[in-house]
């Protein structure tokens, strides 16, 4: 998802403009930018221990209950095992 090493335009340094910005800016000429997995080890450590749950913006009350129950069950399972 929106984790740095999954963003193709960042990893492959695809410019945001026809001028090649930000990669072609003179201020960045002496800089080496790498955004493949492992470039941010502290973030990677957090991501490895994280769970991402996508939640639709509109749920019916019953769907909310089911999702809440499923998340609660998963947490209990993790804690007890």
N, C-alpha and C positions, 0 to 999 in steps of 0.2 A: 504494500500500500504506500503510504506517504513516508516511507523510511528512506533516508538519503540514498542508499545503494540500490534502491529499486526505481529511482527516478532517472529514466533514460537520458533526458536532456541534461541532467547534471553530470551523470557518470561519463557520458560521451561528449560532454562540453558542447552541446548544440547551442548556438548563439540565440539570444532573445531578439536580435535585430539584424537587419541586413549588414550592418557595420561590423557584426561579429561580437558585439558586447555580451557579456562582460569580459569574455576571454581575450579579446584583442585590444583592450584598453592599455595605453602606455603604462599606466600605474600598475598593471599586472604583468608586465613584460618579464620581470625577474622572479615571478612567483611560480611555484609548481603546485597545481591543484590536482588532487586525486580524491575521487569520491566512491571508489569501489568498496565492497564490503571489507571491513578491517581498517578503513581510514580513520574511523572514530571509535576506538576500542571501548571507551567508557560508555558511549551510547549503545554500542553493540552488546555490551554486558547487560545493560538494562533491557534492551529489546529481547534478548534471549530469555529473560525471566518475566516477560510481559505476555498478557493475553489481550488480543484485540477482538472486540465484539462489535460488529456493526449492528446498529439499532435503527430501523426505519423511523422516519419522522412522524408517521401516523400509524398507530396501532389501536386496535379495538381493545376494550378493557380485558376481555378474555385472553387475547394475545399477550397483553402486558403481564397478566397473572402467570401464564405459561412460561414466558421468558424469565420472569423473576424466580419462579420455582426451579427452572432448569439451571440458572446461574447459582442459586442457593445450594442446590444438590451437588453441583460440581465443586463448589467451595468446600462443602462438608466432606466430600469424597477425598479431596486433596489433603485436607487437614487431618483426617482420620487415617490416611494411608501413608 
